[in-house]
């Protein structure tokens, strides 16, 4: 769920050892504030009680309600996808990581016809307000006086759990089973567990609002049942009276800010000279961008299995910038950096995703230049 599934899965705490390797020029949210499913694009926020507390909230499944319909994996996925399009809501989201990182954010989402706008304000860490309007992401940093405008492909951002058109793919690599009922932010919820069918992805426990189907809470789980990350509404209001036009006006104002625009151009991996020697099971190419900026030029290639996502960043190797290869982890997010050589040029690759480390290693083994 690229995130960052988070948050973002909108936001996420930075991984250790990442300072010199992050391709900041990508303008894709993968930076010191890069998020998971909830935060993949929208900014940084993590709230937590740690894995022990998160596991302490796990429930044993009570009996099903009389007359309750049985849903298959595809039905659960479609319900969550459609519910994430709820026209108007506002709430506070909190995120917890097994590393102990925690943060929160205030989110407002509105729809008018086929237009959607979202506002996310971080409540912990450096102040930031991010707007997503259709394919544009606009971020304000009040302390530095910077306004950044970027174009972005769609992501599975909490509470939107599934990328459009990938329900069949996700159904092939996850199985869903009900796990009782609970209450989240004052709403009754059905609990469902998505169990992966291989070791290339994590499992998910999701609390789905009984009336709308919208995800109210989600836990990312390791194969041994440990909760790696949790994102949940602490309070939520449907049909919020916030004005669509008012959010648009706030997004468009620039007084007192220096406006920066990312240089991202939609492309194709093969056109940029990249391919995989063989597909990574379950992961489908979603988008590819060429970017440029102060931190250098590169290519950003995104894959998804419908719930989890992986980003590959390829940059020309620079010995002064790309210092150390290695792996890092923060909650459910893993990062892998390494040097790749071909007869013409040397490259620096960064792979990041809310997937197990072996999944990134498989991508690293299979990515190659087209000669």
N, C-alpha and C positions, 0 to 999 in steps of 0.2 A: 504494500500500500504506500507508496512513496510519499513516503512518506512520504513521509515524511512525508503512509501511510500514512508528523506528524507531524508531529503533530504533528505530515504531516504531514500515513499516515498522515499542521501548519508550521511548526517551529521545532528546534531541537538544540540541546546543549552541544558545544563543540567537542569533537573527539580529541583525545590526547595525541600528542605528536603530530598534529595536523598543520601547525602554523606555516611551514614553508612549502607545503604541498598542495594547498587548496587552490584550485583554478579560479580565483576570484573574478577574472575577466569574463567568465561564462555568463555572469549575470543571471544565474539560475537559482539563486538561493543557497547554493552550496558554498558556505563561507563560515565565518565564526558563528553565524546565526542560522546555519543550515538546519532544516528540520527534518522530521521523519514524516510519517503518513500525514500527520496534522500540519506539519510545518514545511513541507518540502519546498514551498516557494515563499510562504508568507512571513516567516520571521522566527524569532527565537523565544521559546518559553517552555519550561519544564517544571512540573510540580510533582512532588513525590513524598511518599512515605517509605519508599524502598521496597524491595522484593518481598521481605518478610511480611510487611503489612499488607501488600497486595495479595499475597498468597493467603493471608489470614481472612480475606474477604471472600475467598472462593467458597462455593456452596456445593452441597450435595443436592442432586436433582430431586425435587419433590414430585409426587405423582402428577401426571398431566391432568388438566382440567377436563371435566366431562364434556364430551362433544368437541373437544379441541381438534382442529384439522391437522393432519400430518403434512408437513412440508418436506420436500426433497431439497437437495443441495441447490438445484437451479432455482427453485421457488424462493428459498431464503435469499439467495443472491439478488434476484430480481426485486424482491420486496425491499431490501436494503437500498438498492440503487434508486428505485422510484421514490422511496421515502426521503432520500437525501435532497430531493428537489422541492421539499416543502417551501411554499412561497414566501413566508415571512416568519423569522424567528430571531431571538437575541438571547444570549446566555454567556455564562462564564465557564471556560474550559480549564481544567487543571490536568497536568501531565506528570506522571511519576516514572522514574527510571530505576532500575535495579542498582545503578551506580550511586544513587542518593541524590542526583540532580533533580531540582524541582522548580516549576514556574507555572504561570497562569496567564490567561489572556481573555479579553472581552471580545466577543464576536457578534456581528449583526449581519444577517443575510436577507436580502429582499429580491423579489422577482416581479417583473411587469411584462407579461407576454413572454417573448423569447429572450428577454434581457434580464441579466442577473448582476447584482452588485453585492460585494461583501466588504466589510470593514473589520479589521482585527487590530486591537490595541493591546500591546504587551503590558502586563501589570507587574512584572518582575524584571530586573535587569535594566539595561539602557532603554529609555522610552523610544517607542517606535509605533507608528500607525501605518498599516498596510491596507490598500484597497485593491480588490480584484474586480475588474469590470470586463466581462466577456473574456477576451484573450489578453488583456492588458493588466499588468501588476504595477501599482504606484505605491512607493514607500516613502514615508517622511521620517527623518531622524531629527527631532527638535534640537538636541544638544549640539549637533554639528551643522545644523542648518542645511541639510542636503535632502533633496527630493529626487528619487531615482525612478525612472519609467522603463519598464521592460515588457517584452512580449513573451508569453509563455504558452506552452501546450497544456492541455487539460491534465490534471493529476487526480488520483484518488485521495482527496483531502477529507479528513474526518469532519462531519459525519457522513460524507459521501464515500462509501466503502469500495465501490467498484467502478472501474473505468468503463465507459460506454462501449458496448460491442464485445466485451471480453467475458461475459457470463459463461459462455460455453467453454472457453479455455479454462477459466477458474474451476468449473465443475469437474473438469477432467483431472485436476491435480489436488482438489480438496474434497472432503466429505463432511457434510453438516449433520449435526445431531442436536436435538433440544436438550437443555440442561436446567430445566426448572424456570422459576420466576423470581423476580426481585423488584425493588423500587430504586429509581435513580432520579435525583433532583425533583422528587415529588411525583414522578410518573411511574405507573406500573409497566414493567418490562418483561418480555420473554427473553430468556438467555439461550444462546445457541453457540456451540463450539464447532469451529471449522478446523478439521484435522488434516494436515498435509498427507499426501500419499507417498512422499519420498522425503529425503533428507536435504533437499535443496531450498526449502522454505520453512517458515515458522507456522505455528498454529495460532488461532485467534479465538478468544472468548468474547462474544458481543452481546450487549444488552440492547434489545430492540423494543422501542416504544410499542405497546400493545395496540394503540389506536392508529398511529401513523406509520409504524414500522421503522422510523428513523433511529439510527444508532445513537444511544445515549451514553454508552460507555464501551470501551474496548480494551482488552488486554492482549498483548503479544506474548506468546508462550513458547519456551524452548521445548525440545523433544522430551526432556525429563519432567516437564510440567512447571518449571520455574517461570514466574512472570518477569519478563524482561522489561516491559514498559506498559504503562497504563495511561489512557486518556479518557476523561469523563467530564460531562457537564455537572457542575456543582449547583447551578440554577439555570433555568431555561423558561422562556416565555414565547409561546406561539402567537402569531398575528400581532407582532409588535407594531406600535403606531409610528415608528420612525419613517420619515419621508424618503422615498427613492430619490427624488430630485435634490433633497438636502445633502444626501451622501455624494451624489454626483458633483454638486457645487464644491463640497469640501475637498473632493479628490482633485478637482481641476485648479484650485487656488494654488498660487506659487509665491505669494508675497512673503519676503523674508527668507526664501530658500534658494539655494543654488541648484538648478535643474541639471541632472545628469541622465543621459539616455544610453542604454546598452546597445552595443553594436552586434546584434544577433541576426543571422540570416538563415532562414529555413533551407535545409539542404537534404542530401541523401548520403548515407554512409559510403556507399560505393563511389559516388561522385567525389567524395573527399579522400578516397583511397583506402577505405577500411572495410573489412569483412570479418566474419567468424568462420573458422575452418569447419565447424559443425554447430548446429543450433544447441543452445543450452535448454534442456527439456523444460517445457512449460513457459518459457519466456519469449515473448514476441516483440519485435522492434516496433516502437511507438512513434519516435520522432528523432530527428537529427538536426543539429544547428551548428553553423560555423560562427565563431565569435572572435572579437578582437577588443583590445583595451589596454590600459596601462600595464596590466600584469602579463600581457602577451596574447598571442593568438592560439586558437585551438578549435577542437571539435567536441561537441557534447552529444552523446548517443544514449537514448533512453529505451529501456526494455521493461516489460511488465507481464505478470501472469494473471492480471486482473485485480489481485489484492496486493501483492508485493511488487516493488519496482527496483531497478538497478540502473544507475547512471555511470557511463564511461566517459572520462575526459581524456582527450589525447592532445598533448602539446609538444612542440619541438623541445628537445632536451636542452636545458641550460644549467651547467654545472654550478653556477653561482646561486641558483634558486632551488633547484631540485637536488637536495642534499642527501637524504637518506631514504632508502626503500624500506618497506615494512608494512605491518598490519596494525590497526587500532580498532577499538570497540568502545561504544558508548550506548548502554542500554541494548536496544535491538539493532542498532546501526553498526555495520562493520565498514571499515575503510581499508583499501589495499593500494599501495603505491609501488611502482616498479619502473625500471628502465628497459626499453625495448629498442633493439637495433635492427636495422635493415641495411642492405648494401648502399643505399643512398643517404640515409639520415638516421639520427637517433631520436627517440621519442620518450616522453615521460607520460605514463598512464596512471590515472587515478580511477579506481572503481569504488563506488559507494552505494550502499543499499541496505534496506531493512531485511536482510537475509542472512543465513549462516555464512561463516567465513568460507566454507568450502564452495559455496556458490560463486563468490567473487573469484576464487582461485580458478574455477572452471572457465569463467569468462576470460581471465587473464591468460590461461593456457590456449584459448581458442581464437583470440583476437589476433589479426595479422594484417599486414599491409598488402594491398593489391599491386603486384608488380606490373 
